[in-house]
Amino acid sequence: QVQLVESGGGLVQAGGSLTLSCAASGSIFSFDVMGWYRQAPGKQRELVAYIRSSGSTRYADSLKGRFAISRDSAKNTVALQMNSLKPEDTAVYFCNAVDFREYWGQGTQVTVSS
């Protein structure tokens, strides 16, 4: 059983920064991909960013330049540095990891006030 636990969400003013962290525990083999998705009220869950074990990354086009993803494969952790936050970044952010299966965290709320 693999568990992903997110931390670091909260309330921040527009223009501020937050760093989200996700730690995996349990019967981990090796995650090919670790990443972040988000879901705003009334909207579908969408990709924020992911990072492969090779180090290659992919970001949602609208977030390039403001968000940065990193991982520590030895520790099975992934982080998301979010800068210049906007009210439209308000959402529940979910950690995601993929080996032979796909795993999701419970989510952490990020609220950006204007």
Contacts in CASP RR format, 6 or more apart in sequence:
PFRMAT RR
TARGET T0000
AUTHOR 0000-0000-0000
METHOD contacts of the structure
MODEL  1
QVQLVESGGGLVQAGGSLTLSCAASGSIFSFDVMGWYRQAPGKQRELVAY
IRSSGSTRYADSLKGRFAISRDSAKNTVALQMNSLKPEDTAVYFCNAVDF
REYWGQGTQVTVSS
1 26 0 8 1.000
1 27 0 8 1.000
2 24 0 8 1.000
2 25 0 8 1.000
2 26 0 8 1.000
2 27 0 8 1.000
2 28 0 8 1.000
2 97 0 8 1.000
2 101 0 8 1.000
2 103 0 8 1.000
3 24 0 8 1.000
3 25 0 8 1.000
3 26 0 8 1.000
3 103 0 8 1.000
3 105 0 8 1.000
4 22 0 8 1.000
4 23 0 8 1.000
4 24 0 8 1.000
4 95 0 8 1.000
4 96 0 8 1.000
4 97 0 8 1.000
4 103 0 8 1.000
4 104 0 8 1.000
4 105 0 8 1.000
4 106 0 8 1.000
5 22 0 8 1.000
5 23 0 8 1.000
5 24 0 8 1.000
5 25 0 8 1.000
5 95 0 8 1.000
5 105 0 8 1.000
5 106 0 8 1.000
6 20 0 8 1.000
6 21 0 8 1.000
6 22 0 8 1.000
6 93 0 8 1.000
6 94 0 8 1.000
6 95 0 8 1.000
6 105 0 8 1.000
6 106 0 8 1.000
6 107 0 8 1.000
6 108 0 8 1.000
7 20 0 8 1.000
7 21 0 8 1.000
7 22 0 8 1.000
7 23 0 8 1.000
7 108 0 8 1.000
8 18 0 8 1.000
8 19 0 8 1.000
8 20 0 8 1.000
8 21 0 8 1.000
8 108 0 8 1.000
9 18 0 8 1.000
9 20 0 8 1.000
9 93 0 8 1.000
9 108 0 8 1.000
9 109 0 8 1.000
9 110 0 8 1.000
10 18 0 8 1.000
10 108 0 8 1.000
10 109 0 8 1.000
10 110 0 8 1.000
10 111 0 8 1.000
11 111 0 8 1.000
11 112 0 8 1.000
11 113 0 8 1.000
12 18 0 8 1.000
12 85 0 8 1.000
12 110 0 8 1.000
12 111 0 8 1.000
12 112 0 8 1.000
12 113 0 8 1.000
13 112 0 8 1.000
13 113 0 8 1.000
14 85 0 8 1.000
14 86 0 8 1.000
14 87 0 8 1.000
14 112 0 8 1.000
14 113 0 8 1.000
14 114 0 8 1.000
15 83 0 8 1.000
15 84 0 8 1.000
15 85 0 8 1.000
15 86 0 8 1.000
15 112 0 8 1.000
16 83 0 8 1.000
16 84 0 8 1.000
16 85 0 8 1.000
16 112 0 8 1.000
17 81 0 8 1.000
17 82 0 8 1.000
17 83 0 8 1.000
17 84 0 8 1.000
17 85 0 8 1.000
18 82 0 8 1.000
18 85 0 8 1.000
18 110 0 8 1.000
19 79 0 8 1.000
19 80 0 8 1.000
19 81 0 8 1.000
19 82 0 8 1.000
20 36 0 8 1.000
20 79 0 8 1.000
20 80 0 8 1.000
20 82 0 8 1.000
20 93 0 8 1.000
20 95 0 8 1.000
20 108 0 8 1.000
20 110 0 8 1.000
21 77 0 8 1.000
21 78 0 8 1.000
21 79 0 8 1.000
21 80 0 8 1.000
22 34 0 8 1.000
22 35 0 8 1.000
22 36 0 8 1.000
22 77 0 8 1.000
22 78 0 8 1.000
22 79 0 8 1.000
22 95 0 8 1.000
22 97 0 8 1.000
22 105 0 8 1.000
23 75 0 8 1.000
23 76 0 8 1.000
23 77 0 8 1.000
24 31 0 8 1.000
24 34 0 8 1.000
24 76 0 8 1.000
24 77 0 8 1.000
24 97 0 8 1.000
24 103 0 8 1.000
25 76 0 8 1.000
28 76 0 8 1.000
28 99 0 8 1.000
29 99 0 8 1.000
29 100 0 8 1.000
30 53 0 8 1.000
30 73 0 8 1.000
30 99 0 8 1.000
31 53 0 8 1.000
31 73 0 8 1.000
31 76 0 8 1.000
31 97 0 8 1.000
31 98 0 8 1.000
31 99 0 8 1.000
32 52 0 8 1.000
32 53 0 8 1.000
32 98 0 8 1.000
32 99 0 8 1.000
33 50 0 8 1.000
33 51 0 8 1.000
33 52 0 8 1.000
33 53 0 8 1.000
33 96 0 8 1.000
33 97 0 8 1.000
33 98 0 8 1.000
34 50 0 8 1.000
34 51 0 8 1.000
34 71 0 8 1.000
34 76 0 8 1.000
34 78 0 8 1.000
34 95 0 8 1.000
34 96 0 8 1.000
34 97 0 8 1.000
34 98 0 8 1.000
35 48 0 8 1.000
35 49 0 8 1.000
35 50 0 8 1.000
35 51 0 8 1.000
35 69 0 8 1.000
35 78 0 8 1.000
35 80 0 8 1.000
35 95 0 8 1.000
35 96 0 8 1.000
35 97 0 8 1.000
36 47 0 8 1.000
36 48 0 8 1.000
36 49 0 8 1.000
36 50 0 8 1.000
36 69 0 8 1.000
36 78 0 8 1.000
36 80 0 8 1.000
36 93 0 8 1.000
36 94 0 8 1.000
36 95 0 8 1.000
36 96 0 8 1.000
37 45 0 8 1.000
37 46 0 8 1.000
37 47 0 8 1.000
37 48 0 8 1.000
37 93 0 8 1.000
37 94 0 8 1.000
37 96 0 8 1.000
38 45 0 8 1.000
38 46 0 8 1.000
38 48 0 8 1.000
38 89 0 8 1.000
38 91 0 8 1.000
38 92 0 8 1.000
38 93 0 8 1.000
38 94 0 8 1.000
38 110 0 8 1.000
39 45 0 8 1.000
39 46 0 8 1.000
39 91 0 8 1.000
39 92 0 8 1.000
39 94 0 8 1.000
40 88 0 8 1.000
40 90 0 8 1.000
40 91 0 8 1.000
40 92 0 8 1.000
41 91 0 8 1.000
43 91 0 8 1.000
45 94 0 8 1.000
46 60 0 8 1.000
47 58 0 8 1.000
47 60 0 8 1.000
48 59 0 8 1.000
48 60 0 8 1.000
48 63 0 8 1.000
48 67 0 8 1.000
48 69 0 8 1.000
48 80 0 8 1.000
48 93 0 8 1.000
49 57 0 8 1.000
49 58 0 8 1.000
49 59 0 8 1.000
49 60 0 8 1.000
49 63 0 8 1.000
49 67 0 8 1.000
49 69 0 8 1.000
49 80 0 8 1.000
50 57 0 8 1.000
50 58 0 8 1.000
50 69 0 8 1.000
50 96 0 8 1.000
51 57 0 8 1.000
51 69 0 8 1.000
51 70 0 8 1.000
51 71 0 8 1.000
51 78 0 8 1.000
53 73 0 8 1.000
55 71 0 8 1.000
57 69 0 8 1.000
59 65 0 8 1.000
59 67 0 8 1.000
59 69 0 8 1.000
65 83 0 8 1.000
66 82 0 8 1.000
66 83 0 8 1.000
66 84 0 8 1.000
66 85 0 8 1.000
67 80 0 8 1.000
67 81 0 8 1.000
67 82 0 8 1.000
67 83 0 8 1.000
68 80 0 8 1.000
68 81 0 8 1.000
68 83 0 8 1.000
69 78 0 8 1.000
69 79 0 8 1.000
69 80 0 8 1.000
69 81 0 8 1.000
70 78 0 8 1.000
70 79 0 8 1.000
70 81 0 8 1.000
71 77 0 8 1.000
71 78 0 8 1.000
71 79 0 8 1.000
72 78 0 8 1.000
76 97 0 8 1.000
78 95 0 8 1.000
78 97 0 8 1.000
80 93 0 8 1.000
82 89 0 8 1.000
82 110 0 8 1.000
85 110 0 8 1.000
85 112 0 8 1.000
86 112 0 8 1.000
87 112 0 8 1.000
87 113 0 8 1.000
87 114 0 8 1.000
88 112 0 8 1.000
89 110 0 8 1.000
89 112 0 8 1.000
90 110 0 8 1.000
90 111 0 8 1.000
90 112 0 8 1.000
91 109 0 8 1.000
91 110 0 8 1.000
92 107 0 8 1.000
92 108 0 8 1.000
92 109 0 8 1.000
92 110 0 8 1.000
93 107 0 8 1.000
93 108 0 8 1.000
93 109 0 8 1.000
93 110 0 8 1.000
94 104 0 8 1.000
94 105 0 8 1.000
94 106 0 8 1.000
94 107 0 8 1.000
95 104 0 8 1.000
95 105 0 8 1.000
95 107 0 8 1.000
96 102 0 8 1.000
96 103 0 8 1.000
96 104 0 8 1.000
96 105 0 8 1.000
97 103 0 8 1.000
END
